[in-house]
Amino acid sequence: MWHHIFVLDVPILEKIIRAILVYAFLIIGLRLAGKRELAQLNPFDLVVLLTLSNTVQNAIIGNDNSVSGGLIGASTLLIINYLVVRFLFHHDRIDRIIEGEADVLIDHGQIREDHLKRELLTKHELEIAAHRQGFGDLQQIDQASIEPGGGIFFAAKKPTPDEAQQSELIKRLEAISSQLTELRAKVEKHGTD
């Protein structure tokens, strides 16, 4: 029994190489699949990501079902990820090549349909993402971009100076109207006394 739990059926070096190859393949595959795979998951994307780990499992562990083999494979993935993240932290240019750049989806209030197509995002999915961040509709958004990690950033439209001035005037008029209503009530009260 203990033999099957701890004794490796595959050499340690092979286990490490398998894990590194699968890691590299997944990084490249997810990069080529686009930021969408990491961002707004629809049911199809979720199914792919959930089955991906099961699909590559045998590629990492080979014919070995021992606990030791699994721990070596998992440790290799964690270590290689740590080293890659640490390396990319100090090499911005390579990081941008691997992760990509942000892609503008809305620019000055105008939806960039060609960029939505490139990122395989529908206008409806963009609206859902905007709703999650507190926007009522896309008309309220000045800028939107999908970041390399898949998150979508939104910036609200700012009122023009004329709109801001008009809004301020309306507030002042409402305050004056409220004060006049209070004065009328006081005058009527004193007039009946």
N, C-alpha and C positions, 0 to 999 in steps of 0.2 A: 504494500500500500504506500509506504513512504517513498519508495522508489518512483512511483508514478507522480507523486506530488512535487518532489524536489529535483529529481535527476533529469537533466536536459536531453532531449532526443536530437537536438540540433546544436552545432557548435555555437559558443557565445558570440564569436565574431560574426557569424552568419546572421544571428539574431539582431545584432547592432546594425549591420549593413542593411538588412531588410527594413528595419524601422526608419533609418535615415532615408532610404529610397522612397518609401511610402510617404514620409513627411514632405520631402521635396516635391513629389508628384502632387500631393494635395495642395501645397502652397501654390504651385504653378497652375493647377487645375482651377482652384478657387479664384485666382487672379484673372485667368482667362474667362471664367464664367461671368465675371463682372461683380460690381459692388452690390448689385441687387441680391445676390445670394447671401450677403451678410446683413442686408437691411430689412426691407419690408417683405417678409416671407409670406408667400401665398401657400396654400396646402401642398401644391406640387413641389415647391422649393423645400418645404419642411420634410416631405417624404424622402427627397433625395439626400438631404443632410443626415436624416436619421438612419437611412440604410447604408450610407457611405461608410460608416465605421464598421458595420458588419461585413460589408463587401471587402474591405481591405484587411480584415482581421487575420485571415489565413496568410495573406502576403507578409504580415509582420511576424506571426508566430510559426509559420510553416507547419510541419507535422507534429509540432511539440504542443502538448496540452498541459504541461507542468506549470505549477504556480511559479516556480523559479523563472521559467521562460517568459511567462506573462509579465512578471516583475521586471525582468531585464528589458523587454520590449517597451513597457510603460516608462521605465527610468530613462531609456534612450530617448524616447520622444520628449520627455520633460527637459532633459539636459540639452538636447539639440535645439529645442524651442528657446530655452534660456540663452544659449550661446548666440542664436540668430538674432533675438530681440536685442541683446546686449551689443552685438556687432552693428546692427542697424541704427541703434541709438547714437553711435559715434560716426556714422556715415550717412548723412542726410540724403545725399544724391542717390545712393544705392537704394535707400529706403523709399524714396519717391518713385524709383523705377519699379521696385517690387510691389509697393502698395498702390501706386498710381497717384494721380492728382484729383482734386475736387473737380466736379463737373457742374457747371452752372445750369440749373433747370428753369429758373425764372430770373430774368434780368430786367430791372427797372419796370417791374410789373408785367412784363411780356413773357408768356410761357414759351420756352424754347422746345418746340415739338421735336426737332431733330435730335436734341440731347436726350429727351425722354425716350425716344426710339432707341438710341444708342445704349442707354442704360436698361432697356426693356421694362420701363415703368409706364403705366397708363396714367392718364390725367386723374382718374378716379383714385388710384393708389396714392398719388401725390396729394389729393384732397384729404384722404384719410390720414396721412402723415401730418398734414397741416392741422387737422382737427385735434389730433393727439397733442399738439403743441399749443392749443388754445385759439387757433384762428377759425373764424366762422366760415370763411371761404377764401379762395385764391385771390380774390380782388383786394384783399387786405395786405397782400405780400408784395414787397418791393424786390427782394432777392431770395433765392432758394438755391441751395447746392447740395449735391450728394457727396459726402466726404469719403476718403479712401476706405475707412472702416465700415462704410455702409450707412452711417447716420445721415439724416437729412437736416440741414440747418436752414432756418427761415428767419428773415428780417422783415419786420412790418414796414409798411409805407409810412412815411412821415408827412404830416400835412404841409401844404405849401404855406408861405407866409400869409397869403390872402385868406386861406382856410383857417389858419390859426387865429388871425385877427377877427374873422367873422365869428368863430367859436367864442372868443373872448368877449366880443360885443353882445352876443346872445346871452352869455352868462351874466353880464352886467345888467342887461335889460330885464332878465328874469329876477335878479336881485332887487332892482328898482321897483318892478311890478309887485314883488312880495312886500316890500316896504310900504308901497302905496296902499296895498290891501290892508296892512296892519294899521296905517294911519286912518283910513276910512272907518275901520272898525272902532278905533279909539274916538274919532269925532262923533260917530253915531252914538256911541255909548255915553259920551259927555253931553251930547245934544238931547238925549232922552232923560238925563238926570235932572 
